[in-house]
Amino acid sequence: MIDPPGSEPRIGGGRGWSLLGVVNLVLAHLGWFIALPLICAVGTTSVVFLTRGHTAEARFVPNTLEPQVGGLLSVAEQFGVSLSAGGDESVDFYAELVTSRDLLAEVARSTYRFTSLPDGSGEVKSGTLIQLLEVGGESTTDTITNSVKRILDALVVRTDASAGIITVRFTAPWEALAESVATRILDLVNQFNVERRRSRAAAEREFLETRLHAARDSLRAAERALQTFLEENRSYQESARLQFEANRLQREVDLRQQVYVGLAQAYDQARLSEVRSTPVITVMDKPAHSARPETRLSVAAILGGLLGLVVATLLVLAKVLVIGQSAQHPGDAAVTRSILRRWKWMSRRRLNSAEEVDAT
């Protein structure tokens, strides 16, 4: 049924929405359904391209406590002093360390120098992370606090307890900056732990030095007691009581000697550990060349196109149902026939043009 000229086209013959009515409505506003999604897709892609960040990733595993240091701790524990590392070798400890305020504040205060483009060209940028990210604050303390918050928002730390692996991801506006900050975090983690182990080794050395002097005095006292006994009892083998006493004194000397030797070895090891700078983490995947775009442009284009399609649909519905301008269009069937005739005419014209080209 074709509506009379000048009347508002009915969708579904007044009984609701029909498939033909929807098709005709889409065809009548086909320009909108093409232009708006295209414009939104291009706009969304452009915005994402200009504002998207780049994420650098690094993975590392903490080195276990050295066997020699473990021996020191066991010797210390024999004297009732606990110097064990506890849980500071676990992946959870390192995850907390990476996100600690002091470490991130040092990351923010560090200076970085890089080029804006991955190939080394482009503008050379240099400055602290506070300056590069343009973080402000009413005071220096507020600026540091705001910088730490910005870093935490861009930082992701994941742990794999079964494999003992810590993964660090950092997102920044530039690829080189993301990789530089991730590298700086690893350096600070290693530096912090090297200094911490040195401090712990210094405490162990001081403790062992005190115990070593005491053990040496005890050993010398036991040796003097045995020496005095042997000088006073040259034929102690003939007496069971004297022989038992000699064996007891000898065992006392042997025990004191074992303790002294163990403490001496532990003391020397503690002195070495105090000046050692061996890395305490093993980097499995370095941040260099790991930066990737945070958002894919294809995904942004698809989402922008869908957004444009929704906007076009809402505008058409508003025009038909609210504004009431749909009466300016012919009826559903007339619209369909008009569009089909135009399509056939354009197809015939293209075919004739192709034949003329072949003839020449």
C-alpha positions in Angstrom: 0.0 0.0 0.0 1.4 3.4 -1.0 0.6 6.4 1.1 -0.9 9.4 -0.7 1.5 12.3 -1.6 2.1 14.7 1.3 1.1 12.3 4.0 3.5 10.9 6.7 4.7 7.5 5.8 3.4 4.8 8.0 5.8 2.2 9.4 4.1 -1.1 9.5 0.8 0.3 8.3 0.0 1.9 11.6 0.2 -1.5 13.4 3.9 -1.1 14.6 7.3 -1.4 13.0 7.6 -3.5 9.9 10.7 -4.8 8.2 10.0 -2.9 5.0 9.4 0.3 7.0 12.8 -0.1 8.8 14.6 -0.8 5.6 13.1 2.2 3.8 13.9 4.3 6.8 17.5 3.2 6.7 17.7 3.7 2.9 16.1 7.1 3.2 18.8 8.2 5.6 21.7 6.1 4.2 24.0 9.1 4.2 23.7 9.5 7.9 24.4 5.8 8.6 27.5 6.0 6.5 28.9 9.5 7.3 28.4 9.5 11.1 30.1 6.1 11.7 33.0 7.1 9.4 33.4 10.5 11.1 33.3 8.9 14.6 35.8 6.2 13.6 38.3 8.7 12.1 37.9 11.0 15.1 38.3 8.2 17.7 41.3 6.8 15.9 42.9 10.2 15.8 42.3 11.0 19.4 43.6 7.5 20.5 46.7 7.9 18.2 47.6 11.2 19.8 46.9 10.4 23.4 47.5 6.6 23.7 50.3 5.5 26.0 52.9 2.8 25.5 53.5 0.0 28.0 56.9 -1.5 28.7 57.3 -4.8 30.5 60.0 -6.5 32.5 60.2 -9.8 34.4 62.7 -10.7 37.1 63.2 -13.4 39.8 64.8 -12.7 43.2 68.0 -14.6 43.9 67.9 -16.9 46.9 69.9 -16.3 50.0 73.5 -17.4 49.5 74.4 -20.7 51.2 77.3 -19.0 53.1 75.0 -16.4 54.5 72.5 -19.1 55.4 75.4 -20.7 57.4 76.0 -17.4 59.2 72.4 -17.2 60.2 72.3 -20.8 61.6 75.4 -20.1 63.7 73.8 -16.9 65.0 70.6 -18.8 65.9 72.7 -21.2 68.0 73.3 -18.3 70.3 69.7 -17.3 70.5 69.9 -14.4 68.0 67.6 -14.6 64.9 69.1 -12.9 61.8 67.0 -14.9 59.3 65.7 -13.2 56.3 62.1 -14.2 57.0 59.9 -13.5 54.1 62.1 -10.8 52.4 63.1 -13.2 49.7 59.5 -13.9 48.6 57.8 -12.5 45.5 55.3 -10.7 47.6 58.0 -8.8 49.3 59.4 -7.6 46.0 55.9 -6.7 44.8 55.5 -4.5 47.9 59.0 -3.1 47.4 58.2 -2.0 43.8 55.1 -0.1 44.9 56.6 1.4 48.0 56.4 5.2 48.3 60.2 5.8 48.8 61.1 3.8 45.7 58.5 5.5 43.5 59.5 8.9 44.8 63.1 8.2 43.7 61.7 7.1 40.3 59.9 10.4 40.1 62.9 12.4 41.0 65.2 10.6 38.6 66.2 12.3 35.3 65.4 10.7 31.9 66.7 11.6 28.5 65.1 10.1 25.3 63.7 10.9 21.9 60.0 11.1 21.2 60.2 8.6 18.3 61.2 4.9 18.6 63.7 5.1 15.8 65.8 7.7 17.6 64.5 10.7 15.6 62.1 13.3 16.8 62.3 15.8 19.6 64.9 15.1 22.4 63.2 15.2 25.8 65.0 15.4 29.1 63.9 16.0 32.7 62.6 14.3 35.8 59.5 12.3 35.6 57.7 15.0 37.5 58.6 17.5 34.8 57.9 15.2 31.9 54.4 14.2 33.2 53.8 17.9 34.3 52.8 17.0 37.8 52.2 19.9 40.1 51.4 20.6 43.7 51.2 23.3 46.3 54.5 22.2 47.8 57.4 19.9 47.1 55.8 17.2 49.3 52.5 17.5 47.5 54.3 17.3 44.1 56.1 14.1 45.2 52.8 12.6 46.6 51.0 13.4 43.3 53.8 12.0 41.3 53.7 8.7 43.3 50.0 8.5 42.6 50.5 9.1 38.9 53.1 6.4 38.8 50.9 3.9 40.7 48.1 4.5 38.2 50.5 3.7 35.4 52.2 0.8 37.2 51.1 -2.8 37.2 52.9 -5.5 39.3 52.0 -9.1 39.0 53.5 -12.1 40.9 53.8 -15.8 40.1 54.5 -17.4 43.5 54.9 -20.9 42.0 57.5 -19.8 39.5 58.9 -17.0 41.7 58.6 -14.4 38.9 57.6 -10.8 39.3 56.3 -8.9 36.3 56.4 -5.1 36.1 54.5 -3.1 33.5 54.7 0.7 33.2 52.7 2.9 30.8 54.0 6.3 29.6 53.2 8.7 26.7 56.4 7.7 25.0 57.9 4.3 24.3 61.4 5.3 25.4 60.2 6.8 28.6 58.2 3.7 29.5 61.2 1.5 29.0 63.5 3.9 30.9 61.2 4.1 33.9 60.8 0.3 34.0 64.6 0.0 33.8 65.0 2.5 36.6 62.6 0.6 38.8 64.7 -2.6 38.4 67.8 -0.7 39.2 66.3 0.7 42.4 65.0 -2.7 43.5 68.5 -4.1 43.0 70.2 -1.1 44.7 67.8 -1.2 47.7 68.4 -4.9 48.2 72.2 -4.7 47.8 72.3 -1.9 50.5 69.9 -3.9 52.7 72.1 -7.0 52.4 75.2 -5.0 53.2 73.5 -3.5 56.2 72.4 -7.0 57.4 75.9 -8.3 56.8 77.3 -5.5 58.9 75.0 -6.4 61.7 76.0 -10.0 61.4 79.7 -9.1 61.3 79.3 -7.0 64.5 77.5 -9.8 66.2 80.0 -12.5 65.1 82.9 -10.3 66.1 81.6 -10.2 69.6 80.9 -13.9 69.7 84.3 -14.7 68.2 86.2 -12.9 70.9 84.1 -14.6 73.6 84.6 -18.0 71.9 88.4 -17.4 71.7 88.5 -16.6 75.4 86.5 -19.7 76.2 88.8 -21.8 74.1 91.9 -20.4 75.7 90.4 -21.0 79.2 89.6 -24.6 78.3 93.1 -25.1 76.9 94.6 -23.7 80.0 92.5 -26.0 82.2 93.6 -29.0 80.2 97.3 -27.8 80.3 97.2 -27.4 84.0 95.6 -30.8 84.5 98.3 -32.5 82.4 101.1 -30.7 84.1 99.8 -31.8 87.6 98.9 -35.3 86.6 101.6 -36.7 84.3 100.6 -40.3 85.0 96.8 -39.8 84.9 96.5 -42.9 82.7 97.0 -45.1 85.8 93.9 -43.7 87.5 90.4 -44.2 86.1 89.1 -41.0 87.8 92.0 -38.9 86.4 91.6 -40.4 83.0 87.9 -39.5 83.0 88.7 -36.0 84.0 91.3 -35.7 81.2 88.8 -36.9 78.6 86.2 -34.4 79.9 88.7 -31.5 79.6 89.7 -32.6 76.1 86.1 -32.8 75.0 85.6 -29.2 76.3 88.6 -28.0 74.3 87.3 -29.8 71.2 83.9 -28.3 71.6 85.2 -24.8 72.1 87.5 -25.2 69.2 84.7 -26.2 66.8 82.6 -23.2 67.9 85.6 -20.9 67.4 86.4 -22.2 64.0 82.7 -21.9 62.9 82.5 -18.4 64.1 85.8 -17.4 62.5 84.6 -18.7 59.1 81.2 -17.0 59.5 83.0 -13.8 60.5 85.2 -13.8 57.4 82.1 -14.5 55.2 80.2 -11.6 56.8 83.1 -9.2 56.1 83.0 -10.3 52.4 79.2 -9.9 52.2 79.4 -6.5 53.7 81.3 -5.2 50.7 79.7 -7.4 48.0 77.7 -5.8 45.2 76.4 -8.9 43.5 72.9 -8.3 42.0 70.1 -9.7 44.1 67.7 -10.1 41.2 67.9 -11.9 37.9 66.2 -10.1 35.0 64.5 -12.5 32.7 63.0 -10.0 30.3 64.6 -6.6 30.0 62.4 -3.5 29.4 64.4 -2.5 26.3 62.4 -2.8 23.1 59.4 -4.1 25.0 57.1 -1.1 24.8 53.8 -1.7 23.0 50.9 0.7 22.3 48.3 0.6 25.1 45.3 0.6 22.7 45.1 -0.8 19.2 43.9 1.7 16.5 41.8 -1.0 14.9 39.8 -1.5 18.1 39.4 2.3 18.5 38.2 2.5 14.9 35.6 -0.2 15.4 34.3 1.3 18.7 34.2 4.7 17.0 32.2 3.3 14.1 29.7 1.6 16.5 29.4 4.9 18.4 28.6 6.7 15.1 26.1 4.1 14.2 24.3 4.5 17.5 24.3 8.3 17.1 22.9 8.0 13.6 20.1 5.6 14.7 19.2 8.0 17.6 19.1 11.0 15.3 16.9 9.2 12.7 14.5 8.0 15.4 14.4 11.5 16.9 13.6 12.9 13.4 10.8 10.4 12.8 9.2 10.1 16.2 9.9 13.5 17.8 10.7 16.2 15.3 8.0 14.8 12.9 9.9 15.6 9.7 9.3 12.2 8.2 6.3 13.6 6.3 8.7 15.2 3.9 9.6 11.8 2.5 7.4 9.7 0.2 5.8 6.5 1.2 7.8 3.3 2.1 7.3 1.6 -1.2 7.9 4.8 -3.2 11.2 5.3 -1.4 12.3 1.7 -2.2 11.4 2.0 -5.9 13.1 5.4 -6.2 16.4 4.0 -4.6 16.2 0.9 -6.7 15.8 2.9 -9.9 18.7 5.1 -9.0 20.9 2.1 -8.3 20.0 0.5 -11.6 20.7 3.7 -13.5 24.2 4.0 -11.8 25.0 0.4 -12.5 23.9 0.8 -16.2 26.1 3.9 -16.5 29.1 2.1 -15.0 28.6 -0.8 -17.4 28.4 1.6 -20.5 31.6 3.3 -19.4 33.4 0.0 -19.0 32.3 -1.0 -22.6 33.5 2.3 -24.0 36.9 1.8 -22.4 37.1 -1.7 -23.8 36.2 -0.4 -27.3 39.0 2.2 -27.3 
